[in-house]
Amino acid sequence: MAFWIFLAIVAGIIVYFIGIYNGLVALRERAEAAWSDIDVQLKRRHDLIPALVDTVKGYMDYEKSTLKEVIEARNQSQKATSLKEKADAEEHLSSALGHIFALAESYPELKANTTFLQLQQELSNIEEALQNARRYYNAVVRDYNAKIDSFPDMLIAKRYGFTPKEYFELEDAKAKEMPKIEL
C-alpha cells in the first residue's frame, strides 16, 4: 500500500512539472507570436513611408533633409536585428515622421492633398495598432519573465534553457506617445 501511495505522489509531482514546462512553452510561444504582431505593424509602417515621402516630395522643395532623415530612419529600422536596435530605430523613425507632419503645417496645399490626408490617417491607425501590439507583447513578456523567475517554475526554466525576454520599450518619453497629427 505504501508503494502505491509513493508511486501516486511521484506521478503527481511528474505531472505537476510537466504542467510547468508546458506553461513555460505556451508563454514563450505567445511572446513570439506577439512579437510577430509588432513586426507586422512595423512592416506596414515601413511600406507606407515611401508613399508618404513621394506625396510630400512635390510640396516640400526646401525640406529635402527632413525627407532624407525619414528614409534613412526607415532603412535603419529595417536593418535592425536586436530588440534594442529595433526599438532605437523605431524611436528615431517616429521622431522623423513627426518632423514631416510638423512641416506640413507650413504647406497648406499639402495639408489639403487627399492622398496625404489618407496616408496620414493610415499612419495614425498603424501607430495605434503598433502601440496595442507593443502593449500586448510587453504584458506577455512580463508574465513569461515572472514565471521563469518564480519557484518552482525556475527549476524547470533553468534546466530546459528558458531565458528572459526583453521588453519592447522606447527610451524617449516623447516617442512613447502616439505622434500628434493635426489637420
N, C-alpha and C positions, 0 to 999 in steps of 0.2 A: 504494500500500500504506500509506503514512504517513497518507494522508487517512482510510482506513478505521479505522486504529488511533486516530487523533484523534477520529473520529466515535464509535467504541465507548467511548472514555474520556468524552466529553461525555455520551453516552447513559447511561453508568453513573452519572455524577455527578447527572444529572437524576433518574434512578430512585432514587438514594440520598436526594435532597432530597424527593422525593415520599413516600418511606417515612417520613422525619422528620415531614413535615406530617401524614400520616395517623396516625402515632403520637401526635402532639400532639392531634389532633382526638379520637382514641379516648380518651385520658386525660381530656380536658375533658368528654366525654360521660359517662365513668364517674364523674367528680366530681359532675356534675349529677344523675346517677341516684342516687348515694349520698346527696346532699343531699335528694333526693325521699324516700328511705327514712327519713331523720331526720324530715322533715316529716310523713310518715305516722304515725310513732310519736308525735310531738308532738300531732297531731290526735287520735289515740286517747287520749292522756293528757288532753287538754283536754275531750274528750267524756265521759270518766269522772268528771271532777271534780264536775259538777253532781249526779250521782247520789250521790257520796260526801258532798257537803255536805248534801244533803237527808236522807240517812240519819243523819248526825251531828247535824243541827239539832235534832231532837227530844230528844236526850240532853244536849246542851251548852247549857242555857239561859243560863248566865252567861258563855259564851265567844263571844259574838257577834263580838267584834273579830277573833278568830282566823279565823272563817268568812269574815268580810268581807275579811280580808287574802288568803285563798286565792282568793276570787272576783276581787278586784282584780288579783292577780298573774296569774291566768289570762287576764283581759281584756287586761292589758298585754302578755302574751306573744303573744296573737293579733293585736294591733295592730302588733307589731314588724316592721320592714321590713328592716333591715340585719342581717347576720350577728352583729355585735357587740351590737345591740339585742336580738336573739333570744336570744343566749347570756346576757346580763344578766337578761333577763326570766325565762328558764327557771331560772336560778340562784335568783332570788327566789321563784319558784313552788316549787321543791324545798324551800327553807327553810320556806315557809308550810305545805306538806304535812307536813313533819317536825313542825311545831308541833301539827298536828291529831293525829298519831299519838302524840306525847308526851302530849298532854292526854287521849287516850283511855285512858291508864293510870289516870286518876282516875275513870273511869266504867265500873265492872265490867259493867253491863248492856250498854253499847255494845260492850265487848270480846267479849261473848258473842253479840252480834247476828250472825246468819248472813249477812245482806246486807252488813254492814260487813266481815265477815271475807272474803267473796268479793271485794268491791271492793278491799280491802287486798291480797289475793293478786293480783288482776288488775293493780293498780297496780304491784306489785312485779315482775310479769312484763314490764309495759311499760317500767319503768325499766331492766330488764336488756336488753331488746331495743333500747332507746334508747342505752344505753351501747355495745352492739355496733355499732349503726349509726353512732354518732359515731366510734368507733374506726376503722371501715372508711373512712368519709368522710375522716378526717384522714390515713389511710395513702394514699389515692388522691390527696389534695391534696399530700401530701409528694412523691409520685412525679411528679406534674404540675409542681409548682413546681421540682423538681430538674431536670426535663427542659428546661423553658423557660430555665433558667439555665445549662445545660451547652452547651459548644461542640461541634459546630457547630449544635446544635438552636436555640440562642438567636438565630442569624441568621434562621432561618425564623420563630421565635416572634415576634420583634420586627417583622419585615416584615409578618406577617399578623395582628397585633394580639392575640396570646395574652398575657394578663396573669395575674399570680399570683392565686391564690385564698386566701381567709382560712381559717384553721383554725376549727373549732367547738370552742372551749375554754371551760371555766368558770373564773372567776377565783378563787373561794373554794376553798381546798383541801378544806374540809368538803363542799362541794357536788359535788366531783369523785367523792366516794364515793356509792355507792347508799345511799339512806336506810335506816337500820336500823329494821325494823318488828318489834317484839316483841309476842308474844301472852301 
